[in-house]
C-alpha cells in the first residue's frame, strides 16, 4: 500500500460508484488540491491565517474522503489550532505544502488517467 494513498478508500469508491466515476472524482480531487496548494503557498508566505484556516478545513475533509489520510490528518491538526481563539500556527505547519506536493505526485502517478 502506498502510504500516501489509502487504497481501501479508493477501492470502496470504485465498488460504490464504478471505476470510471471514481477516476473522474479523483481527477477533480487532484485539481482542487492543486488549487488549494497554490492558495496555501501564498497564504503561508504572507501568513494569511484566514486563508490557511479555510484551505485546511477543505483539505481535512476532501483528503480523507479520497484516501489522502496523511494530508487530512496534517490539515486537521492545523485547522483545529486555527479554529481556536488563540489561532496558533507553528513553524512546522509549512511541511503540509511538501506533503501535498508529494501526495499529488502519488495520485498523478497512480491515476494519471483520471487527470
C-alpha positions in Angstrom: 0.0 0.0 0.0 1.2 3.5 -0.8 1.4 5.3 2.5 0.1 8.5 0.8 -3.0 6.8 -0.7 -5.3 4.6 1.3 -6.2 2.1 -1.4 -9.0 0.7 0.7 -10.8 4.1 0.4 -10.3 4.1 -3.4 -11.5 0.5 -3.7 -14.6 1.3 -1.7 -15.3 4.3 -4.1 -14.8 2.0 -7.1 -17.2 -0.6 -5.6 -19.8 2.0 -4.8 -19.5 4.3 -7.8 -17.8 2.3 -10.5 -14.3 2.7 -11.8 -15.0 5.5 -14.4 -16.8 7.7 -11.9 -14.2 7.1 -9.2 -11.4 8.1 -11.6 -13.3 11.2 -12.6 -13.8 12.2 -9.0 -10.1 11.5 -8.2 -9.3 13.9 -11.1 -11.5 16.5 -9.5 -9.8 15.9 -6.2 -6.3 16.3 -7.8 -7.3 19.6 -9.5 -9.0 21.0 -6.3 -6.0 20.1 -4.2 -3.6 21.8 -6.7 -5.6 25.0 -6.4 -5.6 24.7 -2.6 -1.9 24.2 -2.7 -1.4 27.4 -4.6 -3.6 29.3 -2.1 -1.7 27.7 0.8 1.7 28.6 -0.6 0.8 32.2 -0.9 -1.1 32.3 2.5 2.0 30.8 4.3 4.2 33.4 2.6 2.1 36.3 3.9 0.8 34.5 7.0 -2.8 34.9 6.0 -4.4 32.8 8.8 -7.9 33.1 7.4 -6.9 31.6 4.0 -4.8 28.9 5.8 -7.8 28.1 8.0 -10.2 27.9 5.1 -7.9 25.8 2.9 -7.1 23.3 5.7 -10.8 23.0 6.5 -11.5 21.9 2.9 -8.4 19.7 2.8 -9.1 17.8 6.0 -12.4 16.7 4.6 -11.7 16.1 1.0 -8.3 14.4 1.6 -9.9 12.0 4.0 -12.7 11.3 1.5 -10.2 10.4 -1.2 -7.8 8.4 0.9 -5.1 11.0 1.3 -5.1 10.3 5.0 -1.7 11.9 5.9 -2.7 15.2 4.3 -6.1 15.0 6.0 -4.6 14.4 9.4 -2.0 17.2 9.0 -4.6 19.6 7.7 -7.0 18.8 10.5 -4.3 19.5 13.1 -3.5 22.9 11.6 -7.2 23.7 11.2 -8.1 22.7 14.7 -5.4 25.1 16.1 -6.6 27.9 13.8 -10.2 27.5 14.9 -9.2 28.0 18.5 -9.5 31.5 19.9 -5.7 31.9 20.0 -5.2 30.9 16.3 -1.9 29.1 16.8 0.3 28.4 13.8 3.6 26.6 14.1 6.8 26.9 12.1 6.5 23.2 11.1 3.0 23.8 9.6 4.6 24.7 6.2 5.5 21.0 5.9 1.9 20.5 4.8 2.9 22.0 1.5 5.6 19.4 0.8 3.2 16.7 1.9 0.5 17.9 -0.5 3.0 18.1 -3.4 4.2 14.5 -2.7 0.7 13.2 -2.4 -0.4 14.9 -5.6 2.6 13.2 -7.4 1.5 9.9 -6.0 -2.1 10.4 -7.2 -0.9 11.5 -10.6 1.4 8.6 -10.9 -1.3 6.1 -9.9 -4.3 7.7 -11.5 -2.9 9.6 -14.4 -5.9 8.5 -16.5 -8.1 10.4 -14.1 -6.4 13.8 -14.8 
